[in-house]
């Protein structure tokens, strides 16, 4: 059972951590007395409305509840 929980947690972390790679625009500037310096221009970041900030109490209670359930299950298995 512990192995299953660990495998599911690792898979959830791997799936949740993947993201798309966006193409970056190349920006080159000339420094006075030096050469040309090129680098990638970072894309504009815009905040995304997730809605989680509307219910912090429910989010916290969900985390505490799931932790309590996992703790109870681990104690039940160990006995």
C-alpha positions as CSV (number, residue, x, y, z in Angstrom):
1,X,0.0,0.0,0.0
2,X,2.8,2.4,0.8
3,X,4.5,1.6,-2.5
4,X,1.3,2.4,-4.3
5,X,0.9,5.8,-2.5
6,X,4.6,6.6,-3.3
7,X,4.2,5.7,-6.9
8,X,1.0,7.7,-7.3
9,X,2.6,10.7,-5.6
10,X,5.7,10.5,-7.9
11,X,3.5,10.2,-11.0
12,X,1.3,13.2,-9.9
13,X,4.5,15.3,-9.3
14,X,5.9,14.3,-12.7
15,X,2.7,15.1,-14.6
16,X,2.1,18.3,-12.7
17,X,5.6,19.6,-13.2
18,X,5.7,19.3,-17.0
19,X,5.0,22.5,-19.0
20,X,5.2,23.6,-22.5
21,X,8.4,25.3,-23.7
22,X,7.7,28.6,-25.5
23,X,9.8,29.9,-28.3
24,X,11.9,32.8,-27.1
25,X,12.8,35.9,-29.1
26,X,16.5,36.5,-29.6
27,X,17.6,40.0,-28.5
28,X,21.0,41.4,-29.4
29,X,22.4,44.7,-28.0
30,X,25.6,46.5,-28.6
31,X,27.6,47.6,-25.6
32,X,29.7,50.7,-26.0
33,X,33.4,49.7,-26.3
34,X,32.5,46.0,-26.6
35,X,30.9,43.5,-28.8
36,X,27.4,42.4,-29.4
37,X,25.7,40.7,-26.5
38,X,22.8,38.4,-27.4
39,X,20.3,36.8,-25.1
40,X,16.8,35.5,-25.0
41,X,14.0,37.8,-24.2
42,X,11.7,36.5,-21.5
43,X,8.0,36.3,-22.5
44,X,5.5,38.6,-20.8
45,X,4.0,37.0,-17.7
46,X,0.4,37.7,-17.0
47,X,-1.3,36.6,-13.7
48,X,-3.8,33.8,-14.2
49,X,-7.0,33.7,-12.2
50,X,-7.0,30.3,-10.5
51,X,-9.8,30.9,-8.0
52,X,-8.0,29.1,-5.2
53,X,-7.5,32.3,-3.3
54,X,-11.3,32.6,-2.9
55,X,-11.4,29.5,-0.7
56,X,-8.2,29.3,1.5
57,X,-10.0,27.7,4.4
58,X,-11.4,24.8,2.3
59,X,-7.9,24.3,0.7
60,X,-6.3,24.2,4.2
61,X,-8.9,21.9,5.5
62,X,-8.5,19.6,2.5
63,X,-4.8,19.4,3.0
64,X,-5.2,18.7,6.8
65,X,-7.9,16.1,6.2
66,X,-5.9,14.2,3.6
67,X,-2.9,14.3,5.8
68,X,-4.9,12.9,8.7
69,X,-6.3,10.1,6.5
70,X,-2.9,9.2,5.3
71,X,-1.5,9.2,8.9
72,X,-4.4,7.0,10.0
73,X,-3.9,4.6,7.2
74,X,-0.2,4.4,7.9
75,X,-0.8,3.6,11.6
76,X,-3.4,1.0,10.6
77,X,-1.1,-0.8,8.3
78,X,1.8,-0.7,10.7
79,X,-0.2,-2.5,13.4
